[in-house]
Structures are given as C-alpha cells and as structure tokens.
C-alpha cells in the first residue's frame, strides 16, 4: 500500500525537538534534521493510514455474538464447546433429561439459586411428545428503519441471504433447540412457516421454542422428528420485526436463557437448565425418581406403614440400595455418582 502525502501536523514540532537519542541510537545521530523529519512524516502517515482502514469496518459482528462474547457469558463451563463457543452438552445427557420430571429438576435449580428458568403457557405441534436439546438463542425486536438498514448491511457484508429470520437457522446443529424471543408477538410475529420449519427440522432433528407465533401449523405438524412450543398460531406472514441478536442471553417469559443451556420441553412447560448444572441436576433428579419408585412400590405393597411420603432413615436407605442392586437396569447414572448421592442422603437423616 503506497503512503499518501501528508502535511506536517503540530505533533511533528514536538517530535523534531526531541533528543537524537530518542530515534535510532547512533544511526539517527548520523542523520541530519531534514532526514529525521522525513522519517517522522512517513511513520505517522503509515499509522494514520492503518487507523483509517481499521476504522472503516466493524470490529466484529453486531448481530451474531462472537466466540469470546459467548465465553464471557458461559465462562464457568469447562467442557466441550461448539466452534461458535456454545457449551456442547453430551447427547447422552439430553436423552436422560427426557426421563426426568420438571419438578425434580426445577427443585435442584432453585436450591442452587436459579429461580428464573421455567416458563409455561404454550401451544405445541405435539404437546404429548417431550423433547430436549441445546439452546441456540435469537432475539427479535419491532422494526425500526435505521436499525433495519444497519442489520441488512451487516448481513450483506457477511454473505447472508433471505430474510433475517432465517439467519439463526443456518447456525443450528443436530441436537439444538432454536429458542427465540419474539416478544410474544403472534399476528405478523410468525417466526417460521412450513419452509423454515422444514429447515429447522433438517438442521436439528429436534425443534424450537418461540416466545412468538408460527404459521403453517398443519404442515409443520407433518414434519418427521420435529416439535415446537410457541405462543400461538396465525396465518399472517412475518412482518415489522427484525433479528437483533444470535446467541445472546435472552428472556423467554419469566425465564433467562443462555446459549448452550439444556432445553427440556414437556407438556407442563419448558425448563432451561444452565449447562454448568445440567449433569448434576439430572443425577439429582434421577436419584429422586429412584427413591420415589422404591417408595411407590412399598406403598403399593402395604409395607410403608403410615409413612406414605417417605419416612426415610439410614436403615431405609440401606434397603433402597439393596433394591437398586436387585434392579440395576433402573440406574442410568454412574454407580459412583449414585453412591455419593446416597451418602449425602444418609448424612441428612443422621
């Protein structure tokens, strides 16, 4: 790159007055004042040219969160990550979550200070079919012309095509759940129709959770391996909305969602489990479910006395452990984890 001609600026007067030892040691001392002025002018012009180039383009994407931005919000996660930075929970954990009740998982989260992770009041493509996956988040807002122009320009620079309600779909991976804050808009807030529904299904084999609407409900119900929770159906097309963020923290009703959270959608509602707590929450919920199963069996056999809701003692926990030994197929967590939880449970009763 050629250096443009530069007029002398006031700072040169200060630089020219500096001792020769500031410049290049003995070599500069050999230069005369005129040569030193030329060096200074060229150096400053190069700096100004580089600054102009850097300032002419954005430092990073304004819509899609960068890898470092996602790491900022999910810094406590120490496991695997997707290339975009989202925590990558193992598939086995997603499958185990499906067998857990909302209550058992919710209770664990509440005990650890996470009080804003559940939302209810949904319609669904298949309300009777629960699903689980990793959250990829998107945020939408009402359209504002200047903001829309900036977002369109960014999409063009990044080579994105179609309406920006399709941009998050291109980021989805198998096992993801597309979670979108559509600010509860249903009429003209239909984030997908059947074309985008098929695209979400192809990218995730899972589904979506929208605080907003959908259209083409009947056709979306026919898509295999696909489910979704949303606020309502309307035949109108998406309008007067803009995508403002991909993989940012978002609010879904009264719940907070971070990219990579474990999303568990069941008929009762949707629970967003922080990735950092997912494994421990599921282990705890499984332990609770096993104690319930054992207690239900005792109640059905009339062997629980009047302690229908438990009456747990160290002796009863010993009998529970023997029951697990007799039914090893019921245990999904590692035996070492079960043993640790059993010790804690006994200690609470001693």
GUGU-906488 format. One record per residue (C-alpha): residue in one letter; x, y, z. Coordinates in steps of 0.2 Angstrom, whole numbers, plus 5000, padded with zeros to 4 digits. Example, Ala and Ser with C-alpha at 12.3 -4.5 7.8 and 13.67 -1.06 7.14 Angstrom:
BEGIN
a506249785039 s506849955036 
# end
This chain:
BEGIN
x500050005000 x500850174995 x500850305009 x499850465005 x500750635005 x500450715022 x500550885028 x501550925043 x500550915059 x500951015076 x501550855084 x503050855072 x503651015080 x503750915097 x504550765089 x505850865080 x506350945096 x506750785104 x508550725108 x509350625094 x509550485106 x507650455105 x507650405087 x508850265082 x510350275093 x511950315084 x511150295067 x509950435070 x511350545076 x512150525060 x510550595051 x510350775048 x508750865054 x507950855037 x508150665035 x507350645053 x505850755048 x505650635033 x505650485044 x504450555056 x503250615042 x503250435034 x502950345050 x501550455056 x500650445039 x500850255039 x499950255056 x498650365050 x498350255035 x498150095045 x496950185058 x495850235043 x495750065037 x495349985054 x494050125057 x493150095041 x492449925046 x491649855062 x492749765074 x491549615075 x489849565070 x488449665079 x487149535077 x487949365080 x488949355096 x490749315094 x491649165101 x492349275115 x490749355119 x489949185122 x491449135133 x491149295143 x489349235147 x489749055149 x491449065157 x491048935171 x490848795158 x492448685157 x491848555145 x491748545126 x491148685115 x490448715098 x491548815086 x490448965089 x490848955108 x489248875115 x489448745128 x489248575120 x488248455132 x488448275128 x487048185118 x486848055132 x486348195144 x485048265133 x484248085132 x484248065151 x483448235153 x481848175144 x481548045158 x481548175172 x480148275179 x480048465178 x479848475197 x481448365201 x482548475190 x481748635195 x481948605213 x483848575211 x484048735201 x483048835214 x484148755228 x485648825218 x485049005216 x484248985199 x482549045201 x482049105184 x482248955172 x480448895169 x479048955158 x477348895155 x475848935144 x476248865127 x475448795112 x476448655103 x476548555087 x476448395098 x476148435116 x476248255121 x477948225114 x479348305125 x481048355118 x482748415124 x484248495116 x485548635117 x484948815116 x485448925101 x484649085105 x483949235095 x483249395099 x481949495089 x481349675091 x480049785082 x480649855066 x481550025066 x482150095049 x483850155054 x484249995064 x483549885050 x484649965037 x486249935048 x485749755051 x485349725032 x487049805028 x487949685040 x487049535033 x487549585015 x489349605021 x489349435029 x488549355013 x486949315022 x485449285011 x483549295013 x482549375027 x483549395044 x482349275052 x483249135043 x484949185049 x484849095065 x484348935056 x485948925047 x486948925063 x485948775070 x486748605074 x486048425076 x485348415094 x485048605095 x483448695100 x483048855092 x482548975106 x481849145100 x481249295110 x479949365098 x479249475112 x477649375112 x477049435095 x475849315086 x474949415072 x476349455060 x477549385073 x477649215064 x479449165065 x479349015054 x478148945041 x478248765034 x479848815023 x480848875038 x480048735049 x480748605037 x482448695038 x482448695057 x482048515057 x483448475045 x484748565055 x484248505072 x483148345072 x482348425087 x481348585087 x481048755093 x480448865107 x479749035102 x479049175113 x478049225097 x477049145084 x477149025069 x476148995053 x475848845043 x475448745059 x474648595050 x476148575038 x477348595052 x476548455062 x476848335047 x478748355048 x479548205055 x480748215070 x480148395074 x479248485088 x479048655094 x478248765108 x477548935103 x476349065110 x475049055096 x474649015078 x474149145065 x474049135046 x474949305044 x476749315037 x478149385047 x478249575047 x478849735056 x480149635066 x482049625065 x483349505071 x484449595083 x485549455091 x486049275088 x486749185104 x486449325116 x485649305133 x483849315130 x482249325141 x480849195137 x479349255148 x480049245166 x481549135161 x483349185157 x484149085143 x486049075138 x486748995123 x487148815126 x485848795140 x484948625141 x483148655135 x481848525141 x480148545134 x478748445142 x476848465142 x476948555159 x478148695151 x479948725146 x481448725158 x483048805153 x484448715163 x486148805164 x487448705155 x488648715171 x487248625181 x486548505169 x487448345174 x487248375192 x485448425191 x485048265181 x485948155193 x485048235207 x483348215198 x483748035194 x484147995212 x482448075217 x481547975204 x482347815210 x481847855228 x480147895223 x479947725213 x480547625228 x479347725239 x477947695227 x478247515227 x478247505246 x476647595247 x475847485234 x476347335244 x475747405260 x477547395268 x477747585271 x476747595287 x476047775288 x477547855280 x476747865263 x477848015258 x479447935264 x480047915282 x481747905276 x483047845288 x484847775286 x484147595288 x482847635274 x484147705263 x485147535265 x483647445259 x483447565245 x485247525240 x484847335240 x483347375229 x484447455217 x485647315217 x484147195213 x483647315198 x485247385190 x484447425174 x483547565183 x485147665186 x485747775172 x487047875181 x488747805185 x488747695201 x490047805209 x488847955207 x487447855215 x488547805229 x489047985233 x487248045232 x486747905244 x488047955257 x487348135256 x485648075258 x486047975273 x487048115281 x485548225281 x484548095291 x485848065304 
# end
